[in-house]
Amino acid sequence: MIALGLTGSIGMGKTTAAVSFRRVGVPVFDADAAVHRLLARGGAAMEEVETAFPGVVRGDGVDREELGRRVFGDAGALEKLEGIVHPKVGAARARFIRLAGSRGERLVVLDIPLLFETGGEAECDFICVVSAPRFVQASRVLGRPGMTPEKLASVLARQMPDAEKRRRADFVVQTGNGKCHSLRRIGSIVTMLRRRAGDGRARFRSNECVKSSLIPKPRG
């Protein structure tokens, strides 16, 4: 079975790409959804987060907006939160992979926003990065409720630059050209990797063959 890591900076279209992978029948592990479950009432991280950040549990679980205010701009608080959440997300991801393997899946996608930043690429056979022009990214993100240029800058400061992510990727999907364009590219990736999984082969000897023959690597 091949594990394809899916990642990309904020506002690059990763969520839409994950939907596209599901549309063509590929199981997707959603790290953000796993975090939501962990922080919900009764979730495995709820009590530990409340201990570390007293008063953030309200109603159905951790108030993510309040928690965000506690860690925004505070590197120590953010590190403490990540130390609680990341190992539990990793355990959920491992369970997902085991179950997919037991069903005989040939390809799974691991949708992980901070894939490179957390070392998650070590668990992936290939990496797919979604990207878009900077002005498209800013337009998407600043249209979200409560988002400001300052918050966007803070998020980007914690993320690996888009150019570096693209450099490290096996596949790059440009999402600024419309959903149909992205879906066609994703369909090509899935066809190639399922064929490779069926052949029982491991990684490509050089990911440059993927970038050059299937999805040209963008500049900049």
C-alpha positions as CSV (number, residue, x, y, z in Angstrom):
1,M,0.0,0.0,0.0
2,I,1.2,3.5,-0.9
3,A,0.8,6.4,1.6
4,L,0.6,9.8,-0.2
5,G,1.1,12.8,2.1
6,L,-1.1,15.7,1.1
7,T,0.0,19.1,2.4
8,G,0.2,22.8,1.5
9,S,0.2,26.2,3.2
10,I,-2.9,27.9,4.5
11,G,-5.3,28.9,1.8
12,M,-3.7,26.8,-0.9
13,G,-6.7,24.5,-1.5
14,K,-5.8,21.4,0.4
15,T,-9.3,20.8,1.7
16,T,-10.7,20.9,-1.8
17,A,-7.9,18.6,-3.0
18,A,-8.7,16.1,-0.3
19,V,-12.4,16.1,-1.5
20,S,-11.1,15.4,-5.0
21,F,-9.1,12.4,-3.8
22,R,-12.2,11.0,-2.0
23,R,-14.2,11.5,-5.2
24,V,-11.9,9.1,-7.1
25,G,-12.2,6.6,-4.3
26,V,-9.0,7.1,-2.2
27,P,-9.4,6.9,1.6
28,V,-8.2,10.1,3.2
29,F,-7.0,10.6,6.8
30,D,-8.0,14.2,7.8
31,A,-5.6,15.4,10.5
32,D,-7.7,18.5,11.2
33,A,-10.8,16.3,11.7
34,A,-8.8,14.2,14.1
35,V,-7.9,17.3,16.1
36,H,-11.5,18.2,16.3
37,R,-12.4,14.8,17.7
38,L,-9.6,15.0,20.2
39,L,-10.7,18.4,21.5
40,A,-14.5,17.5,21.6
41,R,-16.3,16.6,24.8
42,G,-14.9,13.2,25.8
43,G,-12.0,13.5,23.4
44,A,-8.7,12.0,24.3
45,A,-7.0,15.4,24.5
46,M,-9.8,17.5,26.1
47,E,-8.8,17.0,29.8
48,E,-5.1,17.4,29.2
49,V,-5.7,20.7,27.2
50,E,-7.9,22.0,30.0
51,T,-5.2,21.3,32.5
52,A,-2.6,23.1,30.5
53,F,-5.0,26.0,29.6
54,P,-7.6,26.3,32.3
55,G,-11.0,27.6,31.3
56,V,-10.9,26.6,27.6
57,V,-13.4,23.8,27.9
58,R,-16.9,25.0,27.4
59,G,-20.1,23.3,26.2
60,D,-19.2,20.5,23.9
61,G,-15.5,20.5,24.5
62,V,-12.5,22.8,24.0
63,D,-13.5,26.3,22.7
64,R,-11.1,26.4,19.8
65,E,-11.4,30.2,19.4
66,E,-10.5,30.7,23.0
67,L,-7.7,28.2,22.8
68,G,-6.4,30.1,19.7
69,R,-6.4,33.3,21.6
70,R,-4.3,31.7,24.3
71,V,-1.6,30.4,22.0
72,F,-1.6,33.2,19.4
73,G,1.7,34.9,19.4
74,D,3.0,32.8,22.3
75,A,5.6,30.3,21.0
76,G,5.8,28.5,24.4
77,A,2.0,28.0,24.7
78,L,1.8,26.8,21.1
79,E,4.7,24.3,21.7
80,K,2.8,23.0,24.8
81,L,-0.4,22.5,22.9
82,E,1.4,20.7,20.0
83,G,3.1,18.5,22.5
84,I,-0.3,17.3,23.7
85,V,-2.1,17.1,20.4
86,H,0.5,15.9,17.8
87,P,1.3,12.5,19.4
88,K,-2.4,11.7,19.6
89,V,-3.0,12.7,16.0
90,G,-0.1,10.4,15.1
91,A,-1.7,7.5,16.9
92,A,-5.0,8.1,15.1
93,R,-3.1,8.2,11.7
94,A,-1.4,4.9,12.5
95,R,-4.8,3.3,13.2
96,F,-6.1,4.6,9.9
97,I,-3.2,3.1,8.0
98,R,-3.6,-0.3,9.7
99,L,-7.3,-0.4,9.0
100,A,-6.8,0.6,5.3
101,G,-4.1,-2.1,5.0
102,S,-6.4,-4.7,6.4
103,R,-9.1,-3.8,3.8
104,G,-6.5,-4.3,1.0
105,E,-6.3,-0.6,-0.1
106,R,-3.6,0.1,-2.6
107,L,-3.4,3.9,-1.9
108,V,-4.3,6.2,1.0
109,V,-3.9,9.9,1.4
110,L,-2.7,11.5,4.7
111,D,-4.0,15.0,4.7
112,I,-1.7,16.8,7.2
113,P,-1.3,20.6,7.1
114,L,2.0,20.7,8.9
115,L,3.4,17.6,7.3
116,F,7.0,18.8,6.8
117,E,7.0,20.9,9.9
118,T,6.2,17.9,12.1
119,G,8.4,15.4,10.3
120,G,5.3,13.5,9.0
121,E,6.9,13.0,5.6
122,A,8.9,10.1,7.1
123,E,5.6,8.1,7.1
124,C,4.8,8.8,3.5
125,D,5.9,7.1,0.3
126,F,5.2,10.2,-1.8
127,I,4.3,13.8,-1.1
128,C,1.7,15.9,-2.9
129,V,1.8,19.7,-2.3
130,V,-1.1,22.0,-3.3
131,S,-0.1,25.5,-4.3
132,A,-1.5,28.7,-5.6
133,P,-0.3,32.2,-6.4
134,R,0.3,34.4,-3.4
135,F,-2.5,36.8,-4.2
136,V,-5.0,33.9,-4.5
137,Q,-3.8,32.5,-1.2
138,A,-4.3,35.9,0.5
139,S,-7.7,36.4,-1.0
140,R,-8.9,33.0,0.2
141,V,-7.6,33.3,3.7
142,L,-8.6,36.9,4.4
143,G,-12.1,36.1,3.4
144,R,-12.5,33.8,6.4
145,P,-14.3,35.1,9.5
146,G,-12.1,36.6,12.0
147,M,-9.0,36.4,9.9
148,T,-6.7,39.5,9.7
149,P,-3.4,40.2,7.9
150,E,-1.6,39.9,11.2
151,K,-3.1,36.5,11.9
152,L,-2.2,35.3,8.4
153,A,1.4,36.5,8.8
154,S,1.6,34.7,12.1
155,V,0.4,31.4,10.6
156,L,2.7,31.7,7.6
157,A,5.6,32.4,10.0
158,R,5.1,28.9,11.5
159,Q,4.8,27.2,8.1
160,M,7.5,26.1,5.8
161,P,7.6,28.5,2.7
162,D,5.5,27.3,-0.2
163,A,8.5,27.3,-2.5
164,E,10.4,24.9,-0.2
165,K,7.4,22.6,0.1
166,R,7.1,22.5,-3.7
167,R,10.8,21.7,-4.0
168,R,10.5,18.8,-1.6
169,A,7.3,17.4,-3.2
170,D,6.9,14.5,-5.6
171,F,3.8,16.0,-7.0
172,V,2.6,19.6,-7.2
173,V,-1.0,20.5,-7.8
174,Q,-1.8,24.1,-8.8
175,T,-5.2,25.0,-7.4
176,G,-5.4,28.5,-8.8
177,N,-6.6,27.3,-12.2
178,G,-10.0,26.0,-11.1
179,K,-11.4,22.8,-9.6
180,C,-11.7,20.9,-12.8
181,H,-8.0,21.4,-13.6
182,S,-7.1,20.2,-10.1
183,L,-9.3,17.2,-10.3
184,R,-7.7,16.1,-13.6
185,R,-4.3,16.4,-12.1
186,I,-5.3,14.5,-9.0
187,G,-6.9,11.8,-11.2
188,S,-3.6,11.4,-13.0
189,I,-1.7,11.1,-9.7
190,V,-4.1,8.4,-8.4
191,T,-3.9,6.4,-11.6
192,M,-0.1,6.4,-11.6
193,L,0.2,5.5,-7.9
194,R,-2.4,2.8,-8.0
195,R,-0.6,1.2,-10.9
196,R,2.7,1.4,-9.0
197,A,1.1,-0.1,-5.9
198,G,-0.3,-2.9,-8.0
199,D,3.2,-3.6,-9.4
200,G,4.5,-3.9,-5.8
201,R,7.2,-1.3,-6.3
202,A,8.4,1.2,-3.7
203,R,9.3,4.9,-4.4
204,F,10.4,6.3,-7.7
205,R,14.2,6.3,-7.9
206,S,13.9,10.1,-8.6
207,N,10.9,12.2,-7.9
208,E,12.1,14.5,-10.7
209,C,10.5,12.0,-13.2
210,V,7.1,12.6,-11.6
211,K,7.5,16.4,-11.5
212,S,8.7,16.7,-15.1
213,S,6.4,14.1,-16.8
214,L,3.1,14.6,-14.9
215,I,2.9,18.0,-13.2
216,P,5.5,20.6,-14.0
217,K,7.2,22.1,-11.0
218,P,6.2,25.8,-10.7
219,R,8.9,28.5,-10.4
220,G,9.2,31.0,-7.5
